[in-house]
């Protein structure tokens, strides 16, 4: 999939995983609280979280990729239930990771006893996932996005923001010369505060993802109209393909063969030839062309004999 020039794919499970990208969470806290103090290491924590759930993630993917019929024994709901974090103390996050590790080890013991014959396939599955860019340090980007956002990351971000807000409020009180100044500045500060989940959705730090450089090159090629390099030199150009298809379609569905009908087809095919190879003709575009001042293509219902 990574080598196919006709496929675009995300580098995470869902958009919520992008919004939880560790490198941008400190900036999210700054936008919420207007306090740039670093009191929590999100990157280190989410890497520890990923390494803890990685062995269980291998089992989860093994069932879904290699043994689909067995996935009911360890489906996504069960996986999410095991990797759910307890309340994280921002002063001592290691406690939550240790607690999670106990749950993961208990589930691993259960799976290894029940599915002994699949255990030897885990190393091969790890190599397969590594080849796709998934490894033990970024596993959190490939678990269910809503679970990660709602039950793992946003509660931690909320706790960090609460601590930063309290810190800034204490600073305002300490610097105020009198109570009226303290009330005025406190009101201004409270009106400037943002919502945690809203600011998390503005996380734009995903440009530093490991695979984002390749994605940016492909994106630039699209907007510049460059053709994607084909694997085979004898591939039929999409516009030419549409030309032949629509020409046959016109001849088949027109009761009376008219030159304007062919003209409509040529206009449509010419439009597709000027478009990038990944573009798709939509029905509205087709209807606009067929509604031109020239005689429209008349579409009739084909009989069973035809």
ZIZIWO-V733034 format. One record per residue. N is the residue number from 0. RES is the residue in one letter. PHI is phi in radians with two decimals (none if undefined). Layout:
BEGIN
((N/RES/PHI) (N/RES/PHI))
END
This chain:
BEGIN
((0/X/none) (1/X/-1.16) (2/X/-1.70) (3/X/-1.36) (4/X/-1.27) (5/X/-1.77) (6/X/-2.15) (7/X/-1.86) (8/X/-2.48) (9/X/-1.42) (10/X/-1.80) (11/X/-2.74) (12/X/-1.22) (13/X/-2.72) (14/X/-1.12) (15/X/-1.12) (16/X/-1.17) (17/X/-1.06) (18/X/-1.19) (19/X/-1.76) (20/X/-1.03) (21/X/-1.03) (22/X/-1.14) (23/X/-1.78) (24/X/-1.25) (25/X/-1.12) (26/X/-1.11) (27/X/-1.08) (28/X/-1.10) (29/X/-1.13) (30/X/-1.14) (31/X/-1.32) (32/X/-1.91) (33/X/1.02) (34/X/-2.23) (35/X/-1.70) (36/X/-1.19) (37/X/-1.72) (38/X/-2.04) (39/X/-2.59) (40/X/-1.69) (41/X/-1.15) (42/X/-1.12) (43/X/-1.15) (44/X/-1.15) (45/X/-1.24) (46/X/-1.21) (47/X/-1.11) (48/X/-1.06) (49/X/-1.11) (50/X/-1.12) (51/X/-1.24) (52/X/-1.57) (53/X/-0.96) (54/X/-1.05) (55/X/-1.28) (56/X/-1.09) (57/X/-1.08) (58/X/-1.09) (59/X/-1.03) (60/X/-1.25) (61/X/-1.06) (62/X/-1.17) (63/X/-1.32) (64/X/-1.60) (65/X/-1.75) (66/X/-2.30) (67/X/-1.02) (68/X/-1.17) (69/X/-1.62) (70/X/-1.12) (71/X/-1.12) (72/X/-1.39) (73/X/-2.69) (74/X/-1.47) (75/X/-1.12) (76/X/-1.08) (77/X/-1.19) (78/X/-1.06) (79/X/-1.10) (80/X/-1.12) (81/X/-1.24) (82/X/-1.53) (83/X/-1.21) (84/X/-1.54) (85/X/-1.33) (86/X/-1.09) (87/X/-1.60) (88/X/-1.52) (89/X/-1.17) (90/X/-1.41) (91/X/-2.50) (92/X/-1.21) (93/X/-1.08) (94/X/-1.05) (95/X/-1.16) (96/X/-1.15) (97/X/-1.11) (98/X/-1.12) (99/X/-1.09) (100/X/-1.03) (101/X/-1.14) (102/X/-1.14) (103/X/-1.13) (104/X/-1.11) (105/X/-1.12) (106/X/-1.22) (107/X/-1.09) (108/X/-1.07) (109/X/-1.15) (110/X/-1.19) (111/X/-1.16) (112/X/-1.31) (113/X/-1.42) (114/X/-2.19) (115/X/-1.07) (116/X/-1.21) (117/X/-1.59) (118/X/-1.07) (119/X/-1.21) (120/X/-1.53) (121/X/-1.17) (122/X/-1.11) (123/X/-1.15) (124/X/-1.14) (125/X/-1.10) (126/X/-1.13) (127/X/-1.10) (128/X/-1.18) (129/X/-1.05) (130/X/-1.16) (131/X/-1.64) (132/X/1.66) (133/X/-1.73) (134/X/-2.48) (135/X/-1.20) (136/X/-1.64) (137/X/-2.21) (138/X/-1.01) (139/X/-1.08) (140/X/-1.29) (141/X/-2.12) (142/X/-1.63) (143/X/-1.04) (144/X/-1.09) (145/X/-1.15) (146/X/-1.11) (147/X/-1.08) (148/X/-1.17) (149/X/-1.42) (150/X/-1.95) (151/X/-2.06) (152/X/-1.48) (153/X/-1.07) (154/X/-1.08) (155/X/-1.20) (156/X/-1.06) (157/X/-1.09) (158/X/-1.11) (159/X/-1.12) (160/X/-1.14) (161/X/-1.08) (162/X/-1.15) (163/X/-1.17) (164/X/-1.17) (165/X/-1.08) (166/X/-1.11) (167/X/-1.22) (168/X/-1.13) (169/X/-1.12) (170/X/-1.12) (171/X/-1.12) (172/X/-1.12) (173/X/-1.19) (174/X/-1.50) (175/X/-1.20) (176/X/-1.42) (177/X/-2.68) (178/X/-1.14) (179/X/-1.13) (180/X/-1.12) (181/X/-1.10) (182/X/-1.14) (183/X/-1.14) (184/X/-1.18) (185/X/-1.17) (186/X/-1.14) (187/X/-1.08) (188/X/-1.16) (189/X/-1.12) (190/X/-1.25) (191/X/-1.60) (192/X/-1.23) (193/X/-1.86) (194/X/-1.59) (195/X/-1.05) (196/X/-1.16) (197/X/-1.16) (198/X/-1.27) (199/X/-1.11) (200/X/-1.26) (201/X/-1.77) (202/X/-1.12) (203/X/-1.95) (204/X/-1.42) (205/X/-1.21) (206/X/-1.14) (207/X/-1.65) (208/X/-1.05) (209/X/-0.95) (210/X/-1.65) (211/X/-1.23) (212/X/-1.12) (213/X/-1.11) (214/X/-1.10) (215/X/-1.13) (216/X/-1.11) (217/X/-1.15) (218/X/-1.13) (219/X/-1.12) (220/X/-1.12) (221/X/-1.13) (222/X/-1.26) (223/X/-1.49) (224/X/1.33) (225/X/-1.30) (226/X/-1.38) (227/X/-1.30) (228/X/-1.09) (229/X/-1.59) (230/X/-1.32) (231/X/-2.07) (232/X/-1.32) (233/X/-1.69) (234/X/-1.13) (235/X/-1.39) (236/X/-1.03) (237/X/-1.01) (238/X/-1.07) (239/X/-1.17) (240/X/-1.07) (241/X/-1.10) (242/X/-1.04) (243/X/-1.12) (244/X/-1.09) (245/X/-1.25) (246/X/-1.11) (247/X/-1.12) (248/X/-1.09) (249/X/-1.13) (250/X/-1.10) (251/X/-1.36) (252/X/-1.76) (253/X/-1.49) (254/X/-1.23) (255/X/-2.08) (256/X/-1.26) (257/X/-2.15) (258/X/-1.08) (259/X/-1.01) (260/X/-1.11) (261/X/-1.14) (262/X/-1.06) (263/X/-1.04) (264/X/-1.12) (265/X/-1.12) (266/X/-1.08) (267/X/-1.11) (268/X/-1.16) (269/X/-1.10) (270/X/-1.11) (271/X/-1.21) (272/X/-1.21) (273/X/-1.45) (274/X/-1.55) (275/X/-1.12) (276/X/-1.14) (277/X/-1.67) (278/X/-1.29) (279/X/-2.22) (280/X/-1.33) (281/X/-1.59) (282/X/-1.09) (283/X/-1.04) (284/X/-1.11) (285/X/-1.12) (286/X/-1.19) (287/X/-1.12) (288/X/-1.18) (289/X/-1.23) (290/X/-1.65) (291/X/-1.24) (292/X/-1.06) (293/X/-1.32) (294/X/-1.04) (295/X/-1.26) (296/X/-1.28) (297/X/-1.61) (298/X/-1.75) (299/X/-2.07) (300/X/-1.31) (301/X/-1.41) (302/X/-1.37) (303/X/-1.10) (304/X/-1.21) (305/X/-1.42))
END
